[in-house]
């Protein structure tokens, strides 16, 4: 009887500890980590630790600072300790089929997503690029020694560019030249 009970207990334990397939994480494919740091730093893990992972559809800027010696994930625990800022900017880029100033309110039917395009960006002294998804969404992840949320953000596609304050950017509707890139 004890042997039968022990066998049942082992079978139940074996079934309950069988590993399951991991759930795929939804990290945006257009995330770009740029900064002056070495490539040994796991910026995705830093972003997760700071709770800055967010869907690209959540537009706008979010920023947190951290002590490099307390962070880990490739930062030295005892050398060059400093405060660092991670800034995440989610943006949606759309274009309209007109140029110049317009006086009408645009609807979704009047604009086209700037889809699957490599967008260059500059945020103060930090720069990089991201790729928009099929609906025109993109994400910038920047690491820098100072806050970037009130700095001017330059977005460029080909020879076209625009400037906005990082804390003011969400959905951006661009003129016709951006549509034909």
Long-range contacts (C-beta under 8 A, 24 or more apart in sequence): 26-55, 27-53, 28-55, 28-56, 28-133, 28-137, 28-138, 28-139, 29-131, 29-133, 30-56, 30-130, 30-131, 30-132, 30-133, 30-137, 30-138, 30-139, 31-130, 31-139, 31-141, 32-128, 32-129, 32-130, 32-139, 32-140, 32-141, 33-128, 33-141, 33-142, 33-143, 34-126, 34-127, 34-128, 34-141, 34-142, 34-143, 35-126, 35-142, 35-143, 35-144, 37-74, 37-75, 37-143, 38-74, 40-74, 41-73, 41-74, 41-75, 42-73, 42-74, 43-73, 43-86, 43-141, 43-143, 45-73, 46-71, 46-73, 46-86, 46-143, 47-86, 47-88, 47-141, 49-73, 50-86, 52-86, 52-88, 52-141, 54-88, 54-90, 55-90, 56-90, 56-133, 56-137, 56-138, 56-139, 57-90, 57-92, 57-137, 58-90, 59-90, 59-91, 59-92, 59-169, 59-170, 59-171, 60-89, 60-90, 60-167, 60-169, 60-170, 61-87, 61-88, 61-89, 61-90, 61-149, 61-166, 61-167, 61-169, 62-87, 62-88, 63-87, 63-88, 63-147, 63-148, 63-149, 65-147, 82-145, 83-145, 84-143, 84-144, 84-145, 85-143, 85-144, 85-145, 85-146, 85-147, 85-148, 86-141, 86-142, 86-143, 87-123, 87-140, 87-141, 87-142, 87-143, 87-144, 87-147, 87-148, 87-149, 87-166, 88-139, 88-140, 88-141, 88-142, 89-123, 89-139, 89-140, 89-142, 89-153, 89-166, 89-169, 90-137, 90-138, 90-139, 90-140, 90-170, 91-137, 91-138, 91-139, 91-140, 91-155, 91-169, 91-170, 91-171, 91-172, 92-135, 92-136, 92-137, 92-138, 92-170, 92-171, 92-172, 93-117, 93-119, 93-132, 93-136, 93-138, 93-155, 93-172, 93-174, 93-178, 94-136, 94-171, 94-172, 94-173, 94-174, 95-173, 95-174, 95-175, 95-176, 95-178, 95-179, 96-173, 96-174, 96-175, 96-176, 96-179, 97-176, 97-179, 98-175, 98-176, 99-175, 99-176, 99-177, 100-175, 106-173, 111-173, 112-179, 114-157, 114-174, 114-178, 114-179, 114-181, 117-157, 117-181, 118-157, 119-155, 119-156, 119-157, 120-155, 120-156, 120-157, 121-153, 121-154, 121-155, 121-156, 122-153, 122-154, 122-156, 123-148, 123-151, 123-152, 123-153, 123-154, 123-166, 124-148, 124-151, 124-152, 157-181
